[in-house]
Amino acid sequence: MAKDLTKRRKRILTVKQEAFAKHYAETRKPAESYRVAGYAPSSNPHEDARAAQNILRIPHVKERIDEFIARKDRQYDIRDGALLGEIATVAFSSAAHLVDAETGEPIPPNRLPPAVAAAIQEASFDGERWRYRFYDKLKALNLAAQIKGLVKDKQGGVTVTLNWDKEPKAIDITPGKDEG
């Protein structure tokens, strides 16, 4: 039987492309991956970043990066949906879920729904009431935004990209503000 010649042959990466793909899959830092892979750094860091972005656009390099990421995910049994779901549990937690709607009293930890309990860092009973402390909501929101590609960490700051169908809304991202 004749071989199917329409199948695309897998492209072989250069040693530098392979090193770049491996390092990028671990760090998600293009310019650093460019230098670690052995490409000659320029005197202008912006040129290195641009060259690294060009390497990221090469289809077989992108495929190899995806392979490295998939291998690591399988190693740790990480699924995108489960990971983002756990982060979303903390990011979108609300103190309203800790109170019984009928009595207005805090719900004991053993009666909290699993999704609510997962967002609780600490629970204590002072002899009269239950008190809860959530995990850091701002960190969870930031992490979720990074995973979804809405936040890009840049040297010297963070760029946030938000899209709305209508006019922009104000967002308070002041660190240290507690909920309710």
C-alpha positions as CSV (number, residue, x, y, z in Angstrom):
1,M,0.0,0.0,0.0
2,A,1.4,3.4,-0.9
3,K,2.3,5.8,1.8
4,D,0.0,8.7,2.3
5,L,2.1,11.5,0.9
6,T,-0.4,14.2,1.9
7,K,0.6,13.8,5.6
8,R,2.7,16.7,6.6
9,R,6.2,15.6,7.9
10,K,7.1,16.8,11.3
11,R,9.6,19.6,11.1
12,I,12.8,19.2,13.0
13,L,13.8,22.1,15.3
14,T,17.3,23.4,15.5
15,V,19.1,22.9,18.8
16,K,18.5,26.6,19.7
17,Q,14.8,26.4,18.8
18,E,14.4,23.3,20.9
19,A,16.1,25.0,23.9
20,F,14.0,28.1,23.4
21,A,10.8,26.0,23.3
22,K,11.7,24.1,26.4
23,H,12.7,27.2,28.4
24,Y,9.7,29.2,27.2
25,A,7.3,26.4,28.2
26,E,8.8,26.6,31.7
27,T,9.0,30.4,32.2
28,R,6.8,32.1,29.6
29,K,9.5,34.7,29.2
30,P,10.4,35.1,25.5
31,A,13.5,37.4,25.8
32,E,15.0,35.3,28.6
33,S,14.3,32.1,26.6
34,Y,15.9,33.7,23.6
35,R,19.2,34.3,25.6
36,V,19.1,31.0,27.4
37,A,18.7,29.1,24.1
38,G,22.0,30.6,23.0
39,Y,20.9,33.2,20.5
40,A,23.3,36.1,20.4
41,P,21.9,38.9,22.6
42,S,21.9,42.4,21.1
43,S,22.7,45.5,23.0
44,N,19.1,46.5,22.8
45,P,16.7,44.4,24.9
46,H,13.8,45.4,22.7
47,E,15.5,43.7,19.7
48,D,15.9,40.5,21.7
49,A,12.2,40.7,22.7
50,R,11.3,41.2,19.0
51,A,13.5,38.4,17.9
52,A,12.0,36.1,20.5
53,Q,8.5,37.0,19.4
54,N,9.5,36.1,15.8
55,I,10.6,32.6,17.0
56,L,7.3,32.2,18.9
57,R,5.5,32.7,15.5
58,I,7.2,29.7,13.9
59,P,4.6,27.0,13.7
60,H,6.8,24.0,14.6
61,V,8.3,25.9,17.5
62,K,4.8,26.7,18.8
63,E,3.9,23.0,18.4
64,R,6.9,22.0,20.4
65,I,6.1,24.5,23.2
66,D,2.6,23.1,23.4
67,E,4.1,19.6,23.6
68,F,6.3,20.6,26.6
69,I,3.4,22.3,28.3
70,A,1.1,19.2,27.8
71,R,3.8,16.9,29.1
72,K,4.2,19.0,32.3
73,D,0.4,19.1,32.7
74,R,0.2,15.3,32.4
75,Q,3.0,14.9,34.9
76,Y,1.2,16.9,37.5
77,D,-2.3,16.0,36.2
78,I,-3.2,19.6,35.7
79,R,-6.3,20.3,33.6
80,D,-6.9,23.9,32.4
81,G,-10.6,23.8,33.5
82,A,-9.8,22.5,37.0
83,L,-7.0,24.9,37.6
84,L,-8.9,27.9,36.5
85,G,-12.0,26.7,38.4
86,E,-10.0,26.6,41.7
87,I,-8.7,30.1,41.0
88,A,-12.2,31.3,40.1
89,T,-13.5,29.9,43.3
90,V,-11.3,32.2,45.3
91,A,-11.5,35.1,42.8
92,F,-15.3,35.2,42.8
93,S,-16.0,34.2,46.4
94,S,-18.4,36.4,48.4
95,A,-19.0,36.9,52.1
96,A,-22.7,36.6,51.2
97,H,-22.3,32.8,50.8
98,L,-21.2,32.5,54.4
99,V,-24.5,33.7,55.8
100,D,-27.7,31.7,56.2
101,A,-30.3,33.6,54.1
102,E,-33.1,32.8,56.5
103,T,-31.5,33.5,59.9
104,G,-28.7,35.9,58.9
105,E,-26.3,33.9,61.0
106,P,-22.9,32.7,59.7
107,I,-22.9,29.1,58.5
108,P,-20.6,26.7,60.3
109,P,-17.7,25.4,58.2
110,N,-19.1,21.8,58.0
111,R,-22.3,23.1,56.4
112,L,-20.6,25.3,53.7
113,P,-20.9,24.2,50.1
114,P,-17.5,22.8,48.8
115,A,-17.0,25.7,46.4
116,V,-17.5,28.2,49.2
117,A,-15.3,26.3,51.7
118,A,-12.5,26.1,49.1
119,A,-12.2,29.9,49.2
120,I,-11.8,30.0,53.0
121,Q,-8.3,30.4,54.3
122,E,-9.2,30.3,58.0
123,A,-12.3,29.7,60.1
124,S,-12.5,30.3,63.9
125,F,-15.2,30.2,66.5
126,D,-15.1,32.8,69.2
127,G,-17.6,31.0,71.5
128,E,-20.5,32.9,70.0
129,R,-20.0,33.2,66.2
130,W,-18.0,31.7,63.3
131,R,-15.5,34.1,61.7
132,Y,-14.0,33.5,58.3
133,R,-11.0,34.8,56.4
134,F,-10.9,34.4,52.6
135,Y,-7.8,33.7,50.5
136,D,-6.5,36.8,48.8
137,K,-9.1,37.6,46.2
138,L,-7.0,40.2,44.4
139,K,-4.2,37.7,43.8
140,A,-6.7,35.1,42.5
141,L,-8.2,37.7,40.1
142,N,-4.8,38.7,38.9
143,L,-3.7,35.1,38.4
144,A,-7.0,34.3,36.5
145,A,-6.4,37.4,34.3
146,Q,-2.9,36.3,33.6
147,I,-4.0,32.8,32.6
148,K,-6.7,34.2,30.4
149,G,-4.2,36.5,28.7
150,L,-5.7,39.8,30.0
151,V,-2.5,40.7,32.0
152,K,0.9,40.8,30.6
153,D,3.8,41.3,33.0
154,K,6.3,43.8,31.6
155,Q,9.6,45.0,33.0
156,G,8.8,47.8,35.4
157,G,5.0,47.3,35.5
158,V,1.9,45.4,34.5
159,T,-0.3,46.0,31.4
160,V,-3.9,45.1,31.8
161,T,-6.1,44.6,28.8
162,L,-9.9,44.8,29.3
163,N,-12.5,44.8,26.6
164,W,-16.1,46.1,27.1
165,D,-19.0,46.2,24.7
166,K,-20.0,49.6,26.0
167,E,-18.1,52.3,27.8
168,P,-15.3,51.5,30.2
169,K,-16.0,50.9,33.9
170,A,-13.8,52.0,36.8
171,I,-12.0,49.2,38.6
172,D,-10.4,49.6,42.0
173,I,-7.4,47.3,42.2
174,T,-5.9,48.9,45.3
175,P,-3.9,46.2,47.2
176,G,-5.0,45.6,50.8
177,K,-8.7,46.4,50.5
178,D,-10.7,43.8,52.2
179,E,-14.1,42.7,51.0
180,G,-17.2,44.0,52.8
